[in-house]
């Protein structure tokens, strides 16, 4: 585990993803679990979905990531 899974880390990740995507993920939720991070929300493009993923990777490069953001 790279960092402890705290509410502050969750808030920091949500902020990083929001900034990285230009706030183009609606209903963004970042779920922290002991072995992974799960991204949830809605967006209009796969590019924005990928940007969200990169936002998490910048902070937790070695953590397992599940990106279930829905592209409409």
C-alpha positions in Angstrom: 0.0 0.0 0.0 1.4 3.3 -1.0 -0.6 5.7 1.2 -3.0 5.1 4.0 -6.6 5.1 2.8 -8.1 8.2 4.5 -11.0 10.5 3.8 -8.5 13.2 3.0 -6.8 11.0 0.3 -10.3 10.3 -1.1 -11.0 14.0 -1.3 -7.6 14.7 -2.8 -8.2 12.1 -5.5 -11.6 13.5 -6.3 -10.2 16.9 -6.6 -7.3 15.7 -8.8 -9.7 13.9 -11.1 -12.1 16.9 -11.3 -9.2 19.2 -12.2 -7.7 16.8 -14.7 -11.0 16.3 -16.5 -12.1 19.9 -16.4 -15.0 18.7 -14.2 -16.5 16.8 -17.1 -17.3 13.7 -15.1 -20.8 13.9 -13.6 -21.6 12.3 -10.3 -17.9 11.5 -9.8 -17.2 9.0 -7.0 -13.8 7.7 -5.9 -14.1 4.6 -3.8 -11.0 3.6 -1.8 -10.6 0.0 -0.9 -7.6 -1.7 0.7 -6.4 -3.2 -2.6 -7.9 -0.9 -5.3 -9.4 2.4 -6.2 -12.7 2.5 -8.1 -13.8 5.4 -10.3 -17.5 5.9 -10.9 -19.4 8.6 -12.8 -20.7 9.6 -16.2 -19.0 11.4 -19.0 -19.5 12.1 -22.7 -16.2 10.8 -24.1 -13.7 8.0 -23.6 -10.9 10.7 -23.6 -12.4 12.2 -20.4 -12.6 8.7 -18.9 -8.9 8.2 -19.6 -8.0 11.6 -18.2 -9.8 10.6 -14.9 -7.7 7.4 -14.8 -4.5 9.4 -15.3 -5.5 11.7 -12.4 -5.5 8.8 -10.0 -2.3 7.3 -11.5 -0.5 10.5 -10.8 -1.2 10.1 -7.1 -1.2 6.3 -6.7 0.8 4.8 -9.5 1.1 1.3 -8.0 -2.5 0.9 -6.8 -4.9 -1.3 -8.7 -7.5 0.9 -10.5 -10.9 0.0 -11.7 -12.4 2.7 -14.0 -16.2 2.1 -14.3 -17.0 5.6 -15.5 -19.8 5.3 -18.0 -19.5 7.0 -21.4 -22.9 8.1 -22.7 
